[in-house]
Amino acid sequence: MILQKTANNIRTTILKMIYNSKSSHIWAAFSIVDILTYIYTSQFKDWDKLIMSKWHAWSALYATLAEIWKIDKEELINTYCKNWQKLWWHVTLWSIPWVDATAWSLGHWLSMWIWMALSLKNNKVYVILWDWECNEWSIWEGFLFAQQKKLNNLIVVIDRNKQQAMGYTKDIINIPNLNNSVENLWWRVQTINWNDFWGIEWAFNNLSNQKPNLIIADTIKWKWVDFMEDNIVFHYKTPTEEQYQDALHQLSD
């Protein structure tokens, strides 16, 4: 499938970026790649807006933009997260033209982008959240405000990979029935399997034109690389040379 090949190309770029820079958070980046692949190849228009609230995964957005020729891929791989370079893992407003805000505290981007959706009613506004950002009350204030204003141009995607830092969300602050909790606030809520492009397409083709939209993507960190899949240490760990070569081989299969 073309979209799956594109997604694996993006993961390969992320792997090279992280390995070359000896940086981290490759785990968080891998889990959101399929969603970004679909949005940018099938949904996104130049006048739309997208923000990665889960800024640990900005490498995934950089790599996606490189795959669609918005960023030079070789420059990205060679300069990402290097001193005095523009493509840093905490993105800044002036780093590239397609960035509309500087990375800041987790949990606050939704409220900021709600104001964007409110002022740009003819644009689609996408917000990518991490599931554990929903521990922040500011997220729920955003949910309430968006339904009050009937922001049907707002599309929120939650990357529900069920892990944060060095633990599991259910053991830190569990949020049972996230789907129902948001749906009861008069949102259109859909749940999808993250690596099923048919399911992703169905969800985006069935967005509400009356309500704000939430897509909860049940994801797995580091899917496609067996020794890293669901392995918490790779939230921070940089792959070794042996691991890097093994991951490249698996992603090329």
Secondary structure by P-SEA (a helix, b strand, c coil): caaaaaaaaaaaaaaaaaaaacccaaaaaaaaaaaaaaaaaccccccbbbbcccccaaaaaaaaaaaaccccaaaaaaccccccccccccccccccccccccccccccaaaaaaaaaaacccbbbbbbbcccccccaaaaaaaaaaaaaccccbbbbbccccccccccccccccccaaaaaaaaaccbbbbbccccaaaaaaaaacccccbbbbbbbbccccccccccccccccccccccaaaaaaaaaaaac
